[in-house]
């Protein structure tokens, strides 16, 4: 499984690289074919439909924990306990898929009432068509979830990441083809649905044939469902927080501002999501290991060391990307999304800096869940979500998308920043002083490199492709050399140097 973990993480980062390279072409093509208005409607509708995923009530995040509990109790992979768990999850997600379709139908019937304040009549008709296609897509995605969870529990990260790589390449290709054929935003939604259907078939085949996933629907225990439901409920509250922070702003901007405001904000969010994907790719492969440690020993020292080690790698990646965006981002947004979306650069800077904390500590989320200690986090996150909504609603009429950025920063800083670090340290038993002591060198290094590059940019501004590349290389060399010196341990440094030496001698 160690090889699966390592290969899965490497494939995950390859995934992100491919996805971002594809987006360099894909997003400008979407803006070209759709225009800023229709692009904004597409992003807003996608955010609204995504809200239907709340109907899963957090069950996805609970499967691995209960699977590991069954295995720790001595149940074999195809034992009755696992088969009943599989059967229960399949029934749950079948129900969720149906509810998604019903919920989407309700929104289709009430689309005018939802968006008449910010969209034109033509944009409302487009939103109606998109809601229908995207609703079916969400239902298909829900049906795929039990099989996906089973694959993750078996730590088959290579398959999981290979599937995502296929999605990153196939979906934009199909979408652009349908755009070229004149299907517009509806064509993009149809492309998403097609790929989701292929993935559903792929997941089912791999889980049932390769991993021998089996289901038992007889003798399902109410006590098991109750335990899973209670555990999942608190994950559900976390999902509300994520939904508010990631999707509600698009809805509010569409309802209270305009489709163009949605488009600018959506560009910033897409860039912000790169940081999320880089972080979660690494931490996700440790989810089964964390649940196994908690189930077998619940050793806080081991968990702290694991969280710190993973967090240190995530901090290096985060600051390499964020520092690079500070130095190069204005020109990047200019050539990628156009001057009409120039404010996306500043929106991204405002929203990304505070997420440094949760993105380097997301293994802590899995530790909480494995310990069944995630209730308080959920309640606090709901409170900060309310703060986010209140700030956005009050300030959007006067500040537009700046209001949504302010609300987001407030919720992140209060919830995942201040409160969660206190909670990890005092209630979960993780040594957060130890954690931050090992992260500080990377932060100081990054700030120093960014300052040097920004001062250099005053003499040689980033205003063309050649200067963009020059400063990209300079920044990478400075950061890489510094990280090698101050961010890595002696053992990690020697390992990298020896590996480079072996390759050089070959």
BELMO-V447656 format. One record per pair of residues at least 12 apart in sequence whose ideal C-beta (glycine too) atoms are under 7 Angstrom apart, sorted by the first residue. I is the first residue (numbers start at 1). J is the second residue. Records with the same first field share a line. If there is no record, write none. Layout:
I = J / J
This chain:
1 = 155
4 = 155 / 156 / 157 / 158
5 = 155 / 157 / 285
7 = 157 / 158
8 = 157 / 158 / 160 / 161 / 285
9 = 281 / 282 / 285
11 = 158 / 161 / 162 / 165
12 = 161 / 281
13 = 281
14 = 165
15 = 161 / 164 / 165 / 168
16 = 277 / 278 / 281
18 = 165 / 168 / 169
19 = 168
20 = 274
22 = 168 / 169 / 172
24 = 336
26 = 172
27 = 270 / 336 / 337
28 = 336
29 = 176
31 = 337
33 = 179
34 = 184 / 185
36 = 260 / 263 / 340
37 = 123 / 259 / 260
38 = 126 / 184 / 185
39 = 263
40 = 259 / 260 / 262 / 263 / 266
41 = 119 / 123 / 126 / 127 / 185 / 259
42 = 130 / 185 / 188
43 = 250 / 262 / 263 / 266
44 = 250 / 251 / 254 / 262
45 = 127 / 130 / 131 / 134
46 = 134
47 = 247 / 250 / 251
48 = 107 / 251
49 = 104 / 131 / 134 / 135 / 138
50 = 247
51 = 243 / 247
52 = 100 / 103 / 104 / 138
53 = 138
54 = 236 / 239 / 240 / 243
55 = 96 / 99 / 100 / 103
56 = 96 / 142 / 145
57 = 232 / 233 / 236
58 = 232 / 233 / 235 / 236 / 239
59 = 89 / 92 / 228 / 232
60 = 145 / 149
61 = 235 / 369
62 = 228 / 231 / 232 / 235
63 = 89 / 149 / 153
64 = 149 / 152 / 153 / 287 / 288 / 291
65 = 231 / 291 / 369 / 370
66 = 85 / 228
67 = 82 / 85 / 153
68 = 288 / 291 / 292 / 295
69 = 295
70 = 82 / 85
72 = 295 / 296
78 = 212 / 214
80 = 216
83 = 214 / 215 / 216
84 = 216 / 219 / 220 / 221 / 224
86 = 146 / 150 / 213 / 214 / 215
87 = 215 / 216 / 217 / 220
88 = 220 / 224 / 225
89 = 146 / 149
90 = 146 / 215
93 = 142 / 143 / 145 / 146
94 = 143
96 = 142
97 = 139 / 142 / 143
100 = 135 / 138 / 139 / 142
101 = 135 / 139
104 = 131 / 132 / 135
107 = 131
108 = 128 / 131 / 132
111 = 124 / 127 / 128 / 131
112 = 124
114 = 255
115 = 127 / 254 / 255
117 = 255 / 256
118 = 254 / 255 / 256 / 257 / 258
119 = 254 / 259
123 = 259
126 = 185
129 = 186
130 = 185 / 186 / 189
133 = 186 / 189 / 190 / 193
134 = 189
136 = 193
137 = 189 / 192 / 193 / 196
140 = 193 / 196 / 197 / 200
141 = 196
143 = 200
144 = 199 / 200 / 203
147 = 203 / 204 / 207 / 213
148 = 203
150 = 207 / 211 / 213
151 = 203 / 206 / 207 / 211
152 = 287
153 = 288
154 = 211
155 = 288
157 = 285
159 = 206
163 = 199 / 202
167 = 195 / 199
170 = 195
171 = 191 / 192 / 195
174 = 191 / 194 / 195
175 = 187 / 188 / 191
178 = 190 / 191
231 = 372
234 = 374 / 375 / 378
235 = 369 / 374
237 = 378 / 379 / 381 / 382
238 = 377 / 378 / 381
240 = 382 / 385
241 = 381 / 382 / 384 / 385
244 = 385 / 388 / 389
245 = 385 / 388 / 408 / 411
248 = 389
249 = 265 / 392 / 404
250 = 262 / 265 / 266
252 = 392 / 393 / 396 / 404
253 = 265 / 396 / 401 / 404
256 = 396 / 397
257 = 396 / 400
261 = 400 / 401
263 = 341
264 = 341 / 343 / 344 / 401
265 = 347 / 401 / 404
267 = 337 / 341 / 344
268 = 344 / 347 / 348 / 351
271 = 344 / 348
272 = 348 / 351 / 352
274 = 321
275 = 318 / 321 / 322 / 352 / 355 / 359
276 = 359
278 = 317 / 321
279 = 314 / 318 / 359 / 362
280 = 362
282 = 310 / 313 / 314
283 = 310 / 362 / 363
286 = 306 / 310 / 363 / 366
287 = 366
290 = 363 / 366 / 367 / 370
291 = 370
294 = 370 / 371
300 = 429 / 430
303 = 367 / 430
304 = 430 / 431 / 434 / 435
306 = 363
307 = 363 / 364 / 367 / 430 / 435
308 = 434 / 435 / 438
310 = 363
311 = 360 / 361 / 363 / 435 / 439
312 = 438 / 439 / 442 / 487
314 = 359 / 360
315 = 360 / 439 / 442
316 = 442 / 483 / 487
318 = 356 / 359 / 360
319 = 442 / 443 / 446
320 = 479
322 = 352
323 = 446 / 449 / 450 / 475 / 479
324 = 475
325 = 348
326 = 349 / 450
327 = 450 / 453 / 454 / 457 / 471 / 475
328 = 462 / 468 / 471 / 472
329 = 345 / 348
330 = 345
331 = 462 / 463 / 468
333 = 345
347 = 401 / 405
350 = 405 / 409
351 = 405 / 408 / 409
354 = 409 / 412 / 413 / 417
355 = 412
357 = 416 / 417
358 = 412 / 416
360 = 439
364 = 424 / 430
367 = 428
368 = 428
371 = 428
373 = 428
376 = 423
377 = 420 / 423
380 = 415 / 419
381 = 415
384 = 411 / 414 / 415
385 = 411
387 = 410 / 411 / 414
388 = 407 / 408 / 410 / 411
391 = 403 / 406 / 407 / 410
392 = 404 / 407
441 = 486 / 487
442 = 483 / 487
445 = 482 / 483 / 486 / 487
446 = 479
449 = 475 / 478 / 479 / 482
452 = 478
453 = 471 / 474 / 475
457 = 471
